[in-house]
Amino acid sequence: MKICIIGGGHSGWWTAAYLEKNVKDIDITLYETDLIPVIGVGESCLPQIKRFYDGLELTPEIWMGTTATIKWGNNHVEWDKEGGEDFPIRFWYDEENNFDKWDFKSDFNSDHIQNDEEWNDHAYHIDTYENTRIVKESTKNVRVKNEKLISLPNGFDFYVDCTGFSSFFTKDKTRLEISKHHILDSAWVCPVKRDDYDTTLTNSIVRNCGWQFEVPLTDRLGTGYIFSSKYIDDNQALEEYQEMIKNDHKLAEPRKINWDPKVLKNPWTDNIVSIGTSAGFVDPLEATSLYMVQIGIIQFAKCLNRNYSSKTYNRIMNNIWRDCLDYIVAEYVLCGRRHTDFWRSFDESQDFYSKLMWKYYKTRSSSEKYIFPSGVWAQLGYYYNDFKYYGAR
């Protein structure tokens, strides 16, 4: 089976490495391309990344490189109604939904977590530049061509579009219907000096028209302001962002990134499969971007090995995307922050997402099957007072 991958970013090389190790009798050619914008400020991950790297036959000691740090959760700074508290959402669930024994807030510190076997899982903060290099070096028989393609080359059974936001070679650009609340479409990003910073958490900090991330690596702090261009222009967003980062701490000048919030309804059409941001990208609040790359690759490999159809692949990916999309919007709706027009725009959906949270809390007990299992939904209810005690409704 001959596979052509277009795009040499992390999506392209992750695809090449995973298929090489998990699909038999495969011949892979990867075309490097300059179509992919690289963010490069440090990326936050979900716990499932460990299983993906198991499939690459790489241990954490290898793929973490020299800059990655362990992540125990996503700390939501000032997301409550009054803007005065931090809410750390951690990677945890309980098979029996027995939440009464847990104190989500007071027990959340790195010393406790690292010595308590009952804390379910952890993730990582990684440098995608370094990580891609490590994954690339782990491949053995991937043929690399440095050509700028304007059309697909002949002679391949499948083509994998990893060209990023452009979705340059994607055949069917029909979109999955998503909530009107997916309005964050822009970012200013900049790496800064880390200084004395807790490396165990991603910080997601409320801003007037979105939120600011802080992703700690060993040698720097990746930062960025994710915002909605509907409610604030680029210059205003940059001014607000630069007020929060010290000029003498900047390791580069802030860079602007734009995207169109979208998810492809049919990422696999005929013999062309879109993986990574070419298949979809929305608000990265819960570090779902890298996860969607991983799961797209894993499901594609499974379909090839089991001779499943594109219809099966598209159905699976649509369901996973819906899980991701629901949780991200629920955080904005349920948190109660309403201090600007941007935040007030979520108010009308309070009842719908409250019911959805309760439904998912009661039914999603497995962290293997869902991106956000019931324990994660329970924390939303706890922090945002949607139920007073876990399950007491």
Secondary structure per residue as TSV (DSSP state, phi and psi in degrees):
chain	resnum	aa	ss	phi	psi
A	1	M	-	360.0	126.9
A	2	K	E	-104.7	123.3
A	3	I	E	-115.8	132.9
A	4	C	E	-113.1	121.5
A	5	I	E	-109.2	126.1
A	6	I	E	-107.9	113.5
A	7	G	-	124.6	120.7
A	8	G	-	-106.0	23.7
A	9	G	S	-80.2	-163.6
A	10	H	H	-66.5	-33.5
A	11	S	H	-63.6	-44.4
A	12	G	H	-64.3	-47.1
A	13	W	H	-74.0	-33.6
A	14	W	H	-62.5	-41.4
A	15	T	H	-62.9	-47.4
A	16	A	H	-60.7	-46.9
A	17	A	H	-65.8	-41.3
A	18	Y	H	-70.6	-44.0
A	19	L	H	-64.3	-39.2
A	20	E	H	-59.2	-37.2
A	21	K	H	-92.8	-12.5
A	22	N	H	-126.0	-1.7
A	23	V	S	-125.7	125.5
A	24	K	S	-77.0	153.5
A	25	D	S	51.8	54.2
A	26	I	-	-120.2	140.8
A	27	D	E	-121.3	118.8
A	28	I	E	-116.2	130.1
A	29	T	E	-119.7	129.8
A	30	L	E	-116.7	125.7
A	31	Y	E	-97.6	115.4
A	32	E	-	-67.5	145.2
A	33	T	-	-147.3	152.9
A	34	D	S	-98.2	16.7
A	35	L	-	-78.2	-10.5
A	36	I	S	-101.6	118.3
A	37	P	-	-74.6	132.1
A	38	V	-	-103.3	126.8
A	39	I	-	-78.3	-57.2
A	40	G	-	67.5	30.6
A	41	V	S	-108.8	0.6
A	42	G	-	109.5	133.1
A	43	E	E	-119.7	142.6
A	44	S	E	-97.4	142.7
A	45	C	-	-121.3	173.5
A	46	L	-	-106.9	162.9
A	47	P	T	-58.9	-25.8
A	48	Q	T	-63.1	-13.0
A	49	I	H	-61.8	-28.1
A	50	K	H	-64.8	-39.7
A	51	R	H	-67.5	-34.5
A	52	F	H	-63.5	-44.1
A	53	Y	H	-71.1	-25.0
A	54	D	H	-60.4	-39.2
A	55	G	H	-67.3	-23.1
A	56	L	T	-87.7	-4.2
A	57	E	T	61.4	37.7
A	58	L	-	-117.4	132.2
A	59	T	-	-86.5	158.9
A	60	P	H	-56.0	-33.8
A	61	E	H	-60.1	-27.9
A	62	I	H	-90.4	-55.3
A	63	W	H	-76.4	-18.3
A	64	M	T	-70.3	-22.3
A	65	G	T	63.4	-145.2
A	66	T	T	-106.3	-7.7
A	67	T	T	-116.5	-15.3
A	68	A	-	-69.7	152.0
A	69	T	E	-131.5	157.5
A	70	I	E	-79.3	140.3
A	71	K	E	-119.5	125.6
A	72	W	-	-100.4	-6.7
A	73	G	E	167.0	-178.5
A	74	N	E	-113.8	113.2
A	75	N	E	-87.9	113.9
A	76	H	E	-88.7	108.0
A	77	V	E	-92.8	119.5
A	78	E	T	64.6	34.2
A	79	W	-	-88.7	-5.5
A	80	D	S	-76.8	172.6
A	81	K	T	-58.4	-38.8
A	82	E	T	-89.1	-11.3
A	83	G	S	73.1	29.1
A	84	G	-	-117.8	-3.0
A	85	E	-	-126.8	157.6
A	86	D	E	-103.5	138.6
A	87	F	E	-122.4	102.9
A	88	P	E	-82.9	112.6
A	89	I	E	-88.4	119.5
A	90	R	E	-112.3	168.5
A	91	F	S	-90.1	89.7
A	92	W	-	-152.4	145.4
A	93	Y	-	-152.0	161.1
A	94	D	-	-122.3	126.5
A	95	E	T	-53.7	-33.2
A	96	E	T	-101.2	10.2
A	97	N	-	53.3	37.0
A	98	N	-	-95.4	81.8
A	99	F	G	-88.8	-10.9
A	100	D	G	-62.0	-25.6
A	101	K	G	-80.6	-5.7
A	102	W	-	-105.8	138.9
A	103	D	-	-109.8	97.5
A	104	F	T	-57.4	-37.4
A	105	K	T	-89.6	-49.7
A	106	S	T	-69.8	-26.0
A	107	D	T	-86.9	-0.4
A	108	F	-	-86.6	90.5
A	109	N	-	-149.6	152.6
A	110	S	H	-64.3	-35.5
A	111	D	H	-63.8	-42.5
A	112	H	H	-64.6	-46.5
A	113	I	H	-62.1	-45.0
A	114	Q	H	-70.3	-11.1
A	115	N	T	-118.7	15.3
A	116	D	-	-123.2	110.1
A	117	E	T	-66.9	-17.2
A	118	E	T	-77.3	-16.2
A	119	W	S	-71.7	125.4
A	120	N	-	-66.8	-49.1
A	121	D	-	-160.9	170.6
A	122	H	-	-143.2	165.4
A	123	A	E	-126.7	-155.8
A	124	Y	E	-145.3	156.6
A	125	H	E	-105.1	128.0
A	126	I	E	-129.3	158.4
A	127	D	-	-96.4	109.8
A	128	T	H	-66.7	-28.3
A	129	Y	H	-60.4	-55.1
A	130	E	H	-64.3	-41.8
A	131	N	H	-63.4	-42.1
A	132	T	H	-63.2	-39.3
A	133	R	H	-61.2	-43.0
A	134	I	H	-64.5	-44.4
A	135	V	H	-64.7	-42.3
A	136	K	H	-59.3	-44.1
A	137	E	H	-69.0	-18.1
A	138	S	H	-80.0	-15.8
A	139	T	-	-77.6	155.0
A	140	K	S	-118.2	-38.3
A	141	N	S	-127.0	24.2
A	142	V	-	-82.4	124.0
A	143	R	E	-83.9	127.0
A	144	V	E	-112.4	133.0
A	145	K	E	-126.9	131.3
A	146	N	-	-99.7	74.9
A	147	E	-	-129.1	140.8
A	148	K	-	-88.7	109.9
A	149	L	-	-88.2	139.3
A	150	I	S	-114.7	-8.1
A	151	S	S	-150.3	160.7
A	152	L	-	-74.2	134.4
A	153	P	-	-71.3	151.6
A	154	N	S	-79.9	162.5
A	155	G	S	96.4	14.7
A	156	F	-	-120.2	150.0
A	157	D	S	-79.8	-37.9
A	158	F	E	-137.4	149.4
A	159	Y	E	-121.4	134.7
A	160	V	E	-114.7	116.1
A	161	D	E	-86.7	107.6
A	162	C	-	-120.0	43.8
A	163	T	-	-91.5	11.7
A	164	G	G	78.7	-152.2
A	165	F	G	-56.4	-26.9
A	166	S	G	-68.8	-26.0
A	167	S	-	46.2	48.3
A	168	F	T	-58.6	-40.0
A	169	F	T	-107.8	9.2
A	170	T	-	-65.2	133.1
A	171	K	S	-86.2	-46.6
A	172	D	-	-111.9	110.5
A	173	K	-	-100.7	20.8
A	174	T	-	-61.6	137.1
A	175	R	B	-102.7	147.7
A	176	L	-	-71.2	138.6
A	177	E	-	-69.2	127.0
A	178	I	-	-125.7	164.8
A	179	S	-	-61.8	146.5
A	180	K	T	-64.6	-13.5
A	181	H	T	-80.7	-5.9
A	182	H	-	-82.2	79.3
A	183	I	-	-113.7	-3.4
A	184	L	-	-78.8	123.8
A	185	D	-	-139.9	9.4
A	186	S	E	-148.2	160.1
A	187	A	E	-156.1	144.7
A	188	W	E	-105.9	131.0
A	189	V	E	-129.5	150.4
A	190	C	E	-165.8	128.9
A	191	P	E	-79.8	142.7
A	192	V	E	-132.9	166.2
A	193	K	-	-63.6	141.4
A	194	R	-	-82.8	-37.5
A	195	D	-	56.8	-146.0
A	196	D	S	-90.0	99.1
A	197	Y	-	-137.0	137.2
A	198	D	-	-66.8	115.7
A	199	T	T	-86.8	0.9
A	200	T	T	-88.8	-6.7
A	201	L	E	-133.0	145.0
A	202	T	E	-82.4	135.7
A	203	N	E	-100.6	130.5
A	204	S	E	-119.9	107.4
A	205	I	E	-108.2	129.5
A	206	V	E	-61.1	133.3
A	207	R	E	-127.5	173.6
A	208	N	T	-60.3	-37.9
A	209	C	T	-130.1	35.1
A	210	G	E	159.1	-136.2
A	211	W	E	-154.4	160.3
A	212	Q	E	-115.4	133.0
A	213	F	E	-99.9	150.8
A	214	E	E	-133.0	113.1
A	215	V	E	-114.6	109.1
A	216	P	E	-84.6	122.7
A	217	L	-	-106.2	174.4
A	218	T	S	-68.1	-27.9
A	219	D	S	-112.0	-2.4
A	220	R	-	-169.1	172.5
A	221	L	E	-118.1	117.0
A	222	G	E	-78.9	127.9
A	223	T	E	-131.1	158.7
A	224	G	E	-172.7	151.9
A	225	Y	E	-107.9	112.0
A	226	I	E	-93.4	122.6
A	227	F	E	-144.0	170.1
A	228	S	-	-103.5	120.8
A	229	S	T	-68.4	-11.7
A	230	K	T	-70.3	-26.1
A	231	Y	T	-114.9	-10.6
A	232	I	S	-155.0	141.3
A	233	D	-	-88.2	171.6
A	234	D	H	-58.7	-45.0
A	235	N	H	-66.5	-41.8
A	236	Q	H	-63.6	-41.5
A	237	A	H	-64.7	-41.3
A	238	L	H	-63.6	-41.3
A	239	E	H	-62.0	-45.7
A	240	E	H	-63.7	-41.0
A	241	Y	H	-64.0	-46.0
A	242	Q	H	-70.6	-19.9
A	243	E	T	-66.0	-23.0
A	244	M	T	-97.7	-12.0
A	245	I	S	-118.1	137.5
A	246	K	-	-77.7	132.8
A	247	N	G	-57.6	-39.5
A	248	D	G	-77.0	-2.9
A	249	H	G	-101.1	-10.8
A	250	K	B	-68.3	134.0
A	251	L	S	-97.3	-6.6
A	252	A	S	-163.5	168.9
A	253	E	-	-79.9	146.5
A	254	P	-	-57.1	140.1
A	255	R	E	-115.7	145.6
A	256	K	E	-96.8	136.5
A	257	I	E	-129.1	134.8
A	258	N	E	-122.5	148.1
A	259	W	-	-149.3	162.0
A	260	D	-	-104.2	111.5
A	261	P	-	-58.7	116.0
A	262	K	E	-156.9	159.1
A	263	V	E	-140.9	128.4
A	264	L	B	-72.8	134.5
A	265	K	S	-73.6	-33.6
A	266	N	-	-128.6	75.3
A	267	P	S	-64.0	-21.3
A	268	W	E	-112.8	110.4
A	269	T	E	-127.7	125.9
A	270	D	T	55.1	-118.9
A	271	N	T	-112.4	25.0
A	272	I	E	-117.3	125.4
A	273	V	E	-119.1	128.2
A	274	S	E	-97.3	128.7
A	275	I	-	-131.9	142.4
A	276	G	G	87.4	-150.3
A	277	T	G	-68.9	-13.8
A	278	S	G	-68.8	-24.2
A	279	A	T	-90.3	-20.3
A	280	G	E	161.8	151.8
A	281	F	E	-159.0	132.4
A	282	V	-	-135.8	-174.7
A	283	D	-	-43.0	121.4
A	284	P	-	-85.9	30.4
A	285	L	T	-53.9	-41.4
A	286	E	T	-110.6	29.5
A	287	A	S	58.2	37.9
A	288	T	H	-85.5	-12.2
A	289	S	H	-60.7	-52.7
A	290	L	H	-66.7	-33.5
A	291	Y	H	-62.0	-42.9
A	292	M	H	-66.7	-29.6
A	293	V	H	-63.9	-50.5
A	294	Q	H	-59.7	-49.3
A	295	I	H	-68.9	-31.8
A	296	G	H	-62.6	-41.1
A	297	I	H	-68.7	-46.8
A	298	I	H	-60.2	-45.5
A	299	Q	H	-67.7	-34.9
A	300	F	H	-64.0	-44.0
A	301	A	H	-61.8	-42.4
A	302	K	H	-61.5	-43.0
A	303	C	H	-64.2	-39.0
A	304	L	H	-65.4	-43.6
A	305	N	H	-68.7	-33.1
A	306	R	H	-103.6	4.2
A	307	N	T	59.6	37.3
A	308	Y	-	-78.0	157.2
A	309	S	-	-86.6	167.7
A	310	S	H	-62.7	-31.1
A	311	K	H	-60.4	-42.5
A	312	T	H	-64.3	-46.2
A	313	Y	H	-59.1	-47.6
A	314	N	H	-63.8	-39.2
A	315	R	H	-63.5	-44.9
A	316	I	H	-61.5	-47.8
A	317	M	H	-66.7	-36.8
A	318	N	H	-60.6	-43.5
A	319	N	H	-64.8	-41.0
A	320	I	H	-66.3	-42.3
A	321	W	H	-61.3	-41.0
A	322	R	H	-61.7	-39.6
A	323	D	H	-59.2	-45.5
A	324	C	H	-63.4	-48.2
A	325	L	H	-64.1	-40.5
A	326	D	H	-63.1	-45.5
A	327	Y	H	-66.7	-41.3
A	328	I	H	-61.0	-48.2
A	329	V	H	-65.5	-38.2
A	330	A	H	-56.6	-35.8
A	331	E	H	-63.1	-42.7
A	332	Y	H	-67.8	-42.0
A	333	V	H	-69.3	-44.7
A	334	L	H	-83.0	-19.1
A	335	C	H	-68.8	-27.9
A	336	G	-	89.0	-3.0
A	337	R	-	-67.8	124.3
A	338	R	-	-142.7	38.9
A	339	H	S	-87.9	-8.9
A	340	T	S	-138.3	169.5
A	341	D	H	-59.7	-36.4
A	342	F	H	-57.1	-51.2
A	343	W	H	-71.1	-33.7
A	344	R	H	-68.5	-19.1
A	345	S	T	-66.4	-16.4
A	346	F	T	-89.8	-7.3
A	347	D	G	-63.7	-35.9
A	348	E	G	-66.7	-16.9
A	349	S	G	-102.3	13.5
A	350	Q	H	-55.3	-49.5
A	351	D	H	-65.2	-43.1
A	352	F	H	-61.0	-47.8
A	353	Y	H	-76.2	-24.8
A	354	S	H	-64.0	-44.4
A	355	K	H	-67.2	-39.0
A	356	L	H	-64.3	-42.2
A	357	M	H	-59.6	-44.2
A	358	W	H	-64.2	-41.2
A	359	K	H	-61.2	-47.8
A	360	Y	H	-70.0	-35.3
A	361	Y	H	-59.1	-39.2
A	362	K	H	-80.2	-21.1
A	363	T	H	-115.8	-16.0
A	364	R	-	-107.3	78.8
A	365	S	-	-88.5	-11.0
A	366	S	-	-107.5	125.6
A	367	S	T	-80.9	-9.6
A	368	E	T	-79.4	-32.5
A	369	K	T	-92.7	-29.9
A	370	Y	-	-121.7	150.2
A	371	I	S	-63.7	-45.7
A	372	F	S	-119.6	95.1
A	373	P	-	-72.9	179.8
A	374	S	H	-60.1	-36.1
A	375	G	H	-63.3	-32.2
A	376	V	H	-71.9	-41.7
A	377	W	H	-63.7	-36.8
A	378	A	H	-61.3	-36.1
A	379	Q	H	-65.6	-35.7
A	380	L	H	-60.0	-45.7
A	381	G	H	-63.2	-38.3
A	382	Y	H	-69.0	-51.5
A	383	Y	H	-66.4	-36.1
A	384	Y	T	-102.4	17.3
A	385	N	T	59.6	30.3
A	386	D	S	-81.4	-23.8
A	387	F	S	-141.9	141.3
A	388	K	S	-69.7	-40.4
A	389	Y	S	-128.3	159.0
A	390	Y	T	-64.3	110.3
A	391	G	T	89.9	-0.8
A	392	A	-	-87.4	67.9
A	393	R	-	-150.2	360.0
